[in-house]
C-alpha cells in the first residue's frame, strides 16, 4: 500500500460526473456486502432442518458471531484506511468476504458454518469505514448526508437481492449452492473497485480552514476521546445501536416468522421480503435528503437527529400490526411502511459522525460508530430474539417467535429518546468540531 498522503491526484480531476460514478461503485460494493450478509436470514429454516439447530444457535450465526469480528476488526482496518489507500483496502476486503460467503455453502455442521460466517465478518469489516471516508472527501458537508444515504441504499437493495435470490435458491438449488451463487460475483466488483476508483486527497471537499495540516492520522485513542467528549455522539451512537438491534433482529427473524406463523412457502417469503427491502430504499434515501433539506432551510442542524427520532417513533404502532395481526396482507403492508421508516437514520447518523471529527479521523470515527451499532444491533438483536423465542416456546409453541419480535417495540421507544436527547447538544458539538485544529 502507498501512504495516502502521497497521492498525486488533484481535486480538479474529480468532476461531478466522476464523483457520482465513484459513489455508484461504492453503492455497488455495499449492495454486494449486504447480499452476502443478509442471505443467511432467508436460508435459516432449511439450515436449521438439515443441521438440526435451535433458534439460539441460529441467532448466534445471524448475529453475535458475525458482529464480534465485523465490529472489532473495523477499528484497526479503519486506522489503516486513515493512513493508506482506502480504495485498495476496500477492494481486498471485498475479495475476502465474497470468498468466505461461498465457503459457507461447504459447511457440514454448526461449527464450520460459524467459522465461515466469522470469515465473512472479517472481510466486511473493511467495507464501510473506508467508503464513508471516501464519500466525505468526494462530497462537501451540505451534500454529505444525501450522498451517504445514497451509499446506504446498498442495505435495502442488497437485502432485496439477498431475500429474492435466497428464497429462489432455497427452493430450486438448495442452501449450499445458493451461498456459492451469491458469493463469487463480489470478486468481480472488487476488481472494478481496484482498477477504476481513484483515491481523493484527504479533506478535498473541506473549506481551506479545515484542510489537514499533518500527514499522520491521530491514534485511535485520540479519536475515541474526542468522540466521547461529544455528548451528541454518545446519544447518536447508542440510538443507532438500538435502532440496529431492531433492524437486524427483524431482518434475521422475519422470514422464519412468516414461515412459522403464516405458513408461507419459502420462495414466497423471499419474494415478499425482497419487495419489502426494495420499498425500504425510499426511506434510506429520504432520511439523508430530508435532514439536509430541513437543516439547510431552517439553519438548524438538530434536524439531523430529529428526522431519525420521529421516524423511529412512527414505527412502533406499525410493528404491533406486523407481529400481532392475523391477516398476512396487513402484516406485509405494515412491514413495507416499517422498512421505509427504519432506514431513515442511516444517512444522518453517518453524516454527523463524519462532521464531529477532523478530516484524518473519519474512517476511525465511522468504525467506532459501526462498532456500537453492530455489537448492540447485529450482535445482540438476532441472538437475544432467538433466546427469547426459545424461552417462550414452552408456552407459545410455534408462535413463540411472534412474541419475541414484539420486544422490539419497546426498544424503538428507547431509541427515539436518545435521538432527541442527542439533538439538544448537536449544534454546540458541531461548532466545536469546526474550531478544532486538524492536528488535534
C-alpha positions in Angstrom: 0.0 0.0 0.0 1.1 3.6 -0.6 0.6 6.3 2.1 -2.5 8.3 1.4 -0.6 11.5 1.7 1.5 10.6 -1.4 -1.5 10.6 -3.8 -0.8 12.6 -6.9 -4.5 13.1 -7.7 -5.6 16.7 -7.7 -9.1 17.9 -6.7 -9.7 19.4 -10.1 -9.6 15.9 -11.7 -12.8 14.9 -9.8 -15.6 16.2 -12.0 -19.2 15.9 -10.8 -19.6 13.1 -13.2 -16.7 11.2 -11.7 -17.8 11.8 -8.2 -21.2 10.3 -9.0 -19.5 7.4 -10.7 -17.3 6.8 -7.6 -20.4 6.9 -5.4 -22.1 4.4 -7.7 -19.2 2.0 -7.4 -19.3 2.3 -3.6 -23.0 1.7 -3.6 -22.5 -1.4 -5.8 -19.9 -2.7 -3.3 -22.3 -2.1 -0.5 -25.0 -4.0 -2.3 -22.7 -7.0 -2.6 -21.9 -6.5 1.0 -25.5 -6.8 2.1 -26.4 -9.6 -0.3 -23.6 -11.7 1.3 -24.6 -10.6 4.8 -28.4 -11.0 4.6 -28.5 -14.2 2.5 -28.3 -16.2 5.7 -31.6 -15.0 7.1 -33.8 -16.4 4.3 -31.8 -19.7 4.5 -32.2 -20.2 8.3 -35.1 -22.6 8.1 -33.5 -25.1 5.7 -30.2 -24.8 7.5 -32.0 -25.5 10.8 -33.6 -28.6 9.4 -30.5 -30.1 7.8 -28.0 -29.3 10.6 -30.6 -29.8 13.4 -30.0 -26.4 15.2 -32.1 -24.4 17.7 -33.1 -20.8 17.5 -30.4 -19.7 19.9 -27.8 -21.2 17.5 -29.4 -19.6 14.5 -29.3 -16.2 16.3 -25.6 -16.7 17.0 -25.0 -17.4 13.3 -27.0 -14.5 12.2 -25.7 -12.0 14.8 -23.2 -12.2 17.5 -20.5 -14.4 15.8 -20.5 -12.2 12.8 -20.8 -8.9 14.7 -17.9 -9.6 17.1 -15.3 -9.8 14.3 -17.0 -7.4 12.0 -17.2 -4.6 14.6 -13.9 -5.1 16.5 -11.7 -5.5 13.4 -13.4 -2.5 11.8 -11.3 -0.2 14.0 -7.8 -1.4 13.2 -8.8 -1.6 9.5 -10.2 1.9 9.7 -6.9 3.1 11.3 -5.1 1.7 8.2 -7.7 3.5 6.0 -6.8 6.8 7.6 -3.2 6.3 6.7 -3.1 4.3 3.4 -5.2 3.8 0.3 -8.8 3.4 1.2 -9.6 2.1 -2.3 -7.2 -0.8 -2.1 -8.3 -1.7 1.5 -11.9 -1.8 0.3 -11.1 -4.0 -2.8 -9.1 -6.5 -0.7 -11.9 -6.7 1.8 -14.5 -7.4 -0.9 -12.4 -10.4 -2.1 -12.3 -11.8 1.5 -16.0 -11.5 2.3 -17.1 -12.8 -1.1 -14.9 -15.8 -0.9 -16.0 -16.7 2.6 -19.7 -16.4 1.7 -19.1 -19.0 -0.9 -17.3 -21.2 1.7 -20.5 -21.1 3.8 -22.0 -23.5 1.3 -19.4 -26.1 2.1 -20.2 -26.2 5.9 -21.2 -29.6 7.2 -22.1 -28.7 10.8 -22.7 -25.7 13.2 -19.0 -25.0 13.9 -17.9 -25.0 10.3 -20.7 -22.7 9.3 -20.0 -20.5 12.3 -16.3 -20.3 11.2 -17.3 -19.3 7.7 -19.6 -16.6 8.9 -16.8 -15.3 11.1 -14.7 -15.1 7.9 -17.5 -13.1 6.2 -17.5 -10.7 9.1 -13.7 -10.2 9.0 -13.9 -9.3 5.3 -16.9 -7.0 5.7 -15.1 -5.1 8.5 -13.2 -3.3 5.7 -16.2 -2.1 3.8 -18.0 0.9 5.4 -15.2 2.9 7.2 -13.1 3.4 4.0 -16.2 4.0 2.0 -17.6 6.7 4.4 -14.2 8.4 4.4 -14.0 8.4 0.6 -17.5 9.8 0.3 -16.7 12.6 2.8 -13.8 13.7 0.6 -15.9 13.4 -2.6 -18.8 15.5 -1.3 -19.0 18.7 0.9 -20.8 18.8 4.2 -24.1 20.3 2.8 -24.4 17.3 0.4 -22.8 14.6 2.6 -25.9 13.2 4.3 -27.6 12.8 1.0 -24.5 11.1 -0.5 -24.2 8.8 2.5 -27.9 8.0 2.2 -27.4 7.0 -1.4 -24.5 4.9 -0.3 -26.7 3.3 2.4 -29.1 2.2 -0.4 -26.8 -0.8 -0.6 -28.6 -2.0 2.5 -32.2 -2.3 1.1 -31.1 -3.2 -2.4 -28.6 -5.8 -1.1 -31.3 -7.2 1.3 -33.8 -7.2 -1.6 -31.5 -9.3 -3.8 -30.4 -11.5 -0.9 -34.0 -12.3 0.0 -35.2 -12.9 -3.5 -32.2 -15.0 -4.6 -32.2 -16.7 -1.2 -35.8 -17.7 -1.5 -35.5 -18.8 -5.1 -32.2 -20.6 -4.4 -33.5 -22.4 -1.3 -36.5 -23.8 -3.4 -34.5 -24.6 -6.5 -30.8 -25.1 -5.7 -30.6 -25.8 -2.0 -29.0 -23.6 0.6 -25.4 -24.7 -0.1 -25.4 -23.8 -3.8 -27.2 -20.6 -3.0 -24.2 -19.4 -0.9 -21.9 -20.2 -3.9 -24.2 -18.3 -6.3 -24.1 -15.1 -4.3 -20.6 -15.2 -3.1 -18.4 -15.3 -6.2 -19.7 -12.3 -8.1 -18.3 -10.0 -5.4 -14.8 -10.7 -6.6 -15.6 -9.0 -10.0 -16.8 -5.9 -8.1 -13.6 -5.9 -6.2 -11.6 -5.8 -9.4 -13.8 -2.9 -10.7 -13.1 -1.0 -7.5 -9.3 -1.6 -7.6 -8.9 -0.5 -11.2 -11.4 2.3 -11.6 -11.7 4.2 -8.3 -9.2 6.9 -7.6 -8.0 7.9 -4.2 -9.1 11.6 -3.4 -6.8 13.8 -1.4 -7.7 14.0 2.3 -10.0 16.9 3.0 -10.6 17.6 -0.6 -14.2 18.8 -0.1 -13.5 20.9 3.0 -13.0 24.6 3.4 -9.4 25.7 3.5 -9.5 26.2 7.3 -10.4 22.6 7.7 -7.7 21.1 5.4 -5.5 18.6 7.2 -2.2 20.1 8.3 -0.4 16.8 9.2 0.4 13.7 7.2 -0.2 11.3 10.0 -3.6 10.4 11.3 -4.2 10.7 15.0 -4.2 7.5 17.2 -7.4 5.6 17.7 -7.3 6.6 21.4 -7.4 10.3 20.4 -10.4 9.7 18.2 -12.2 7.8 21.0 -11.5 10.6 23.5 -12.7 13.3 21.1 -15.9 11.5 20.3 -16.6 10.7 24.0 -16.4 14.4 24.7 -19.3 15.0 22.2 -22.5 14.4 24.1 -24.4 14.3 20.9 -22.3 11.5 19.6 -22.8 9.4 22.7 -26.6 9.6 22.3 -26.3 9.2 18.5 -24.2 6.1 18.8 -26.4 4.4 21.4 -29.5 5.3 19.4 -28.0 3.9 16.2 -27.1 0.7 18.1 -30.6 0.3 19.5 -32.1 1.1 16.1 -29.9 -1.6 14.6 -30.9 -4.0 17.3 -34.5 -3.7 15.9 -33.4 -3.8 12.3 -31.1 -6.7 12.4 -33.4 -8.6 14.8 -36.3 -8.2 12.4 -34.2 -8.8 9.3 -33.0 -12.1 10.7 -36.2 -13.4 12.0 -38.9 -12.1 9.7 -38.5 -15.0 7.3 -38.9 -17.7 9.9 -41.8 -15.7 11.4 -43.7 -15.7 8.1 -43.0 -19.3 7.6 -44.0 -20.5 11.1 -46.9 -18.1 11.9 -48.4 -17.6 8.5 -47.4 -20.9 6.7 -45.9 -19.1 3.7 -43.7 -21.1 1.3 -40.1 -20.1 1.4 -40.0 -18.9 -2.2 -43.0 -16.6 -1.5 -41.3 -15.4 1.7 -38.2 -14.5 -0.3 -40.2 -12.6 -2.9 -42.2 -10.6 -0.4 -39.2 -9.8 1.8 -37.3 -8.7 -1.4 -40.2 -6.3 -2.2 -40.2 -5.0 1.4 -36.5 -4.4 1.3 -36.8 -2.6 -2.1 -39.5 -0.3 -0.7 -37.3 0.4 2.2 -34.9 2.2 -0.1 -37.3 5.1 -0.2 -36.7 5.8 3.5 -32.9 5.2 3.2 -32.7 8.0 0.7 -35.3 10.3 2.3 -33.5 10.2 5.7 -30.4 12.0 4.4 -32.3 14.1 1.8 -34.8 15.4 4.3 -32.2 16.0 7.0 -30.0 18.0 4.6 -33.0 20.0 3.3 -34.6 20.8 6.7 -31.3 21.7 8.2 -30.4 23.9 5.3 -33.8 25.7 5.1 -34.1 26.2 8.9 -30.5 26.8 9.7 -31.0 24.2 12.5 -28.7 21.1 12.4 -30.8 19.4 15.1 -32.9 18.1 12.1 -30.1 15.5 11.5 -31.2 13.7 14.7 -34.9 14.8 14.7 -35.6 13.1 11.4 -34.5 9.6 12.6 -36.1 10.2 16.0 -39.5 10.9 14.6 -39.2 8.0 12.1 -38.4 5.6 14.9 -41.5 6.5 16.9 -43.7 6.2 13.8 -42.6 2.5 13.5 -44.0 1.4 16.9 -47.8 1.1 16.1 -46.9 -0.5 12.7 -44.8 -3.1 14.5 -47.8 -4.1 16.6 -49.8 -4.7 13.4 -46.9 -6.6 11.7 -46.4 -9.1 14.6 -49.8 -9.4 16.2 -52.4 -9.1 13.4 -53.7 -12.3 11.8 -54.2 -11.2 8.2 -51.0 -11.7 6.3 -51.9 -8.9 3.9 -51.9 -6.4 6.7 -48.7 -7.9 8.0 -46.9 -7.4 4.7 -48.2 -3.9 4.2 -47.1 -2.9 7.7 -43.7 -4.3 7.1 -43.3 -2.2 4.0 -44.0 1.0 5.8 -41.8 -0.1 8.7 -39.0 -0.6 6.1 -39.3 3.0 4.9 -39.1 4.5 8.4 -36.4 2.0 9.5 -33.8 3.2 7.0 -34.1 6.9 7.7 -31.5 7.0 10.4 -28.5 5.9 8.3 -27.5 8.9 6.3 -28.0 11.5 9.1 -26.1 9.3 11.6 -23.2 8.7 9.3 -23.0 12.3 8.2 -23.0 13.7 11.7 -20.3 11.2 12.8 -18.1 12.5 10.0 -18.9 16.1 10.8 -18.0 15.8 14.5 -14.3 14.9 13.9 -11.4 16.3 11.9 -10.5 15.1 8.4 -7.9 12.5 9.3 -10.2 10.8 11.9 -13.1 10.0 9.6 -12.5 6.3 8.9 -11.8 5.5 12.5 -14.8 7.6 13.7 -17.0 5.7 11.3 -15.7 2.4 12.6 -16.4 3.4 16.2 -20.0 4.2 15.3 -20.2 0.9 13.5 -18.7 -0.9 16.5 -21.5 0.3 18.7 -24.1 -0.1 16.0 -23.2 -3.7 15.1 -22.3 -5.1 18.6 -25.6 -3.8 20.0 -27.6 -4.3 16.9 -26.3 -7.1 14.7 -24.6 -8.9 17.7 -27.4 -8.8 20.2 -30.6 -8.3 18.1 -30.8 -11.7 16.3 -29.2 -13.5 19.3 -31.5 -12.2 22.0 -34.6 -12.6 19.9 -33.6 -16.2 19.3 -33.1 -16.8 23.0 -36.5 -15.1 23.8 -38.1 -17.4 21.2 -36.7 -20.5 22.8 -37.8 -19.3 26.2 -41.3 -18.5 25.0 -41.6 -21.9 23.2 -42.9 -24.0 26.1 -45.9 -21.6 26.5 -46.5 -20.4 22.9 -45.1 -23.2 20.7 -44.6 -22.2 17.1 -45.9 -18.8 17.9 -43.0 -18.0 20.3 -41.1 -16.1 17.7 -44.1 -13.7 17.2 -44.0 -12.6 20.8 -40.2 -12.4 20.8 -40.3 -10.0 17.9 -42.8 -7.8 19.8 -40.0 -6.9 22.2 -38.6 -4.6 19.5 -41.4 -2.1 20.0 -40.1 -1.1 23.5 -36.6 -0.9 22.1 -37.7 1.6 19.4 -39.2 3.9 22.0 -35.9 3.8 23.9 -34.1 4.6 20.6 -36.1 7.7 19.8 -35.4 9.1 23.3 -31.6 9.1 22.6 -32.1 10.8 19.2 -34.0 13.6 20.8 -31.5 13.9 23.7 -28.6 14.0 21.3 -30.2 16.7 19.2 -30.0 19.1 22.1 -26.2 19.3 22.1 -25.6 18.7 18.4 -25.2 22.4 17.3 -22.7 23.1 20.0 -20.7 19.9 19.3 -20.6 20.8 15.6 -19.3 24.3 16.3 -16.5 22.8 18.5 -15.6 20.4 15.7 -15.3 23.4 13.3 -13.0 25.2 15.6 -10.7 22.3 16.4 -7.4 22.2 14.6 -6.7 19.3 12.3 -3.6 18.4 14.3 -5.7 17.6 17.4 
